[in-house]
Amino acid sequence: MKRSTVPVVLSAVALLLAGCGGGGSSSVASGGKTVVDGGTFTMALPTDPGNLDPGSSAGTQLFTISQFAYDRLLAVDAGSGEIQPQLAESWKSAGKTVTLTLKPGITCSDGTPLKASDVVANLDYVADPANKSPFLGVFYPAGAKASADDAARSVTVKLAADAPFVLNGLASLPIICAAGLADHKSLATTSQGTGPYELTKATPGSEYTYKIRDGYTWGPDGATTATAGMPDTVVVKVVQNETTAANLLLSGSLNAAQIIGPDAKRLDQAGLFSAPASGLAGEQWFNHDQARKTSDEAVRQALTQALDLNQLAKVLTSGTGKPATTLAAADPTACPGDSTTGKLPGPDPAAAKAALAAAGVTKLSFVYENSGGAGVTAAAELAVQQWKAAGVEVTAKGQGGTAIQQTIFGSTDWDIAWLTLNVSSPDQLVPFFSGPNALDGGTNFSAIKNDAYDAGVAAAGQESGSAGCAAWLKAESELMSAADVVPFASSVAKTYGKKAEFATPGQIIPTSIRMLAQ
């Protein structure tokens, strides 16, 4: 999963794209620049999002595309991290009860009003283990029960246990309208949401087209689609090669693309607009299934010792990254701090070689997400060389976001994996580090069992919000001490714009897009 604010999860084909940022008349000035109404905003995705049902996956590409058509109950201020209204105009959290009041006049893309009971139907769908929602325990606490009062436009959630960041989770949960809930299969290629745009064309593997919705007034911070400069049409194109995406930006054939590899330097030199987002760039996982050599902590420690993590981080991020300090590192970070320093073994190839030989480790498989640019592939090749020097033949396979999710959650046929889970609050990671594994229908795809981490999570959950951050960071440290997960690089990813400006973090916020005359 390429970096995201989710809170989760996702290059060789060059596509020739037609022009973008089309017609429309000049309008009011914004920050000294002239905005243009009625244009087309064309953006790139590095891999295809697959099934467009927003509840089917926590992958980055799907999150990026789904927010055009689907709103959340709440929003999070990118600077302060404070909870803000979106579909809900007000909320109250007291003990284990959360009450939200919806804004009046919210409508779905099919014209029907969004009711409180529709929101509860969304929450109930996620809460039902039979649906195997990737959001259960991540954005919506397990065991929670929701009820609605349609007349009062209110939704009440009763929590089964303490959930200090429950509002942050609700700010990431896409809300599907009644027609979509009644027919989830239809959402693979159509949209049924309350968002500012509606999906009008889906060509898997190529492009997706969204049209603006008139009368949309309930966006974050009071955003509406009547705002001057918002595009009438959004076209999302799959551009797998990052250099190709950079060239298309410079030529004006794209209005936006996230570029994190060496091509970012020439875009900066060209003076393109960019919106930054911090998060993890390198994160190493091990398969803890008992049939795997990597289930042995001594093996995981040795495989980590075999690597020069600082060198890998530099290659991965083209020299722009820094060591990772937390696991929940996406902006705005709920618990800033340091849970990693001194917890991971330093490079010691000789010790690693001896330990791996003693454990009888000679061959391993390695999968990595290759949609993060050329630096990821180069770093993966370097890691394979360093493991080889420690006496282990590691077979590497680069995969796109959808494919690697299938590998880790479906076949589970892997020993080592590189993929980044980027979330902003540490509680959203708990299902990935504990509980049922992927084969048992859970989110814990590595099958991690760390009693010290589980105890730390239980203690952290007794505190409210940021008051528990020290406990959360201590719990994370237990994962690093056991080499259950190895975060080795963080960076600031930039989404570049040409003839358009917008806000992030993570994915582009649809209501922030402004088309520019120049």
Buried (B, 14 or more C-beta within 10 A) or exposed (E): BBBBBBBBBBBEEBBEBEEBBBEBEEBEEBEEBBBBBBBBBBBBBBBBBBBBBBBBBBBBBBBBBBBBBBBBBBBBEBEEBEBBBBBBBEBEBEEBEBBBBBBEEBBBBEEBBBBBBBBBBBBBBBBEEEBEBBBBBBBBBBEBEBBBBBEEBBBBBEBEEBBBBBBBBBBBBBBBBBBBBEEBEBBEBBBBBBBBBBBEEBEBEEBBBBBBBEEBBBBBEEBBBEBBBBBBBBBBBBBBBBBBBBBBBBEEBBBBBBBBBBBBBBBEEEEBBBBEBBBBBBBBBBBBBEEBBBBBBBBBBBBBBBBBBBBBBBBBBBEBBBBBBBBBBBBBBBBBBBBBEEBBBEBBBEBBBBBBBEEEBEEBBBBBBBBBBBBBBBBBEBBBEBBEEBBBEBEBBBBBBBBBBEBBBEEBEBBBBBBBBBBBBBBBBBBBBBBBBBEEEBBBBBBBBBEBBBEBBEBBBEBEBBEBBBBBBBBBBBBBBBBBBBBBBBBBBBBBBBBBBBBBBBBBBBBBBBBBBE
